[in-house]
Amino acid sequence: MPAPAKDLLVVVLSLILNSRIVVDSFSLTMATTSPSCRFVTNKMCPFAQKAWIALEAANANYKLEQVSLYGPGGKPDWFWKLNPKGEVPILVIDDSVVLADSDLILDEIGRVLDSSTSSPSPSNLVAPNSDDPKELHNTVQAFRECLREFLPIGKQAVLGGDKKKMWTKLQELDSLIKGPFVAGDQLTVADCAGFPFLWRIDNEFGDWEDHGCNNIPVWLKHCSQQPAFAKSIQRSWWWWW
């Protein structure tokens, strides 16, 4: 992204998210007067779901707009103009800044929130009370990187491939969860990023303890009880392919 556009993005997101932050172990609450924010999504998509969870957890001021990605009518022209790749999610800020990637949305929300705290981390959803910001940052980064490695492995397993390899990678993810959230008591973008995908694995397989994963089912249950996560859970859903 060119520097001027990046600077504009930081300013606008700061206006959305730079209010006084009140934190507890469940959520982030911010009171602010925000610019117009449009979140274009499909609620069945896990990539869109993780961005939705982050927006809810950050209490961002946004309007959700669903778009049908399949069907005889095809995707509308306005959607293609926002994202020529034809993918969700898309976050449009004041009809001028367009973020068309779920990880970018998470990273920017986390970075802007962190800019109002003493934490140097670019990837936390919120970490103002962390005793060790560096350790928290490393935990979040390690989990997200492991999750990225898991996605193609999980796809192969669900489609009939090597399930042993899937469970090995899930055990690695499991070992990174400190509880009750990934990084401990604080909700971070790691939780937002991981929940949609591991929730789907839970629905498909579910026998975590039999495969040496004791932390993931407890974490999933805890996240499911938080409003930002519960709001995003759908009866009908897609995989990530």
Beta strands, then each sheet from edge to edge (+ up, - down):
strand 1: 21-23
strand 2: 28-30
strand 3: 37-41
strand 4: 63-66
strand 5: 90-93
strand 6: 97-99
sheet 1: 1+ 2-
sheet 2: 4+ 3+ 5- 6+
end
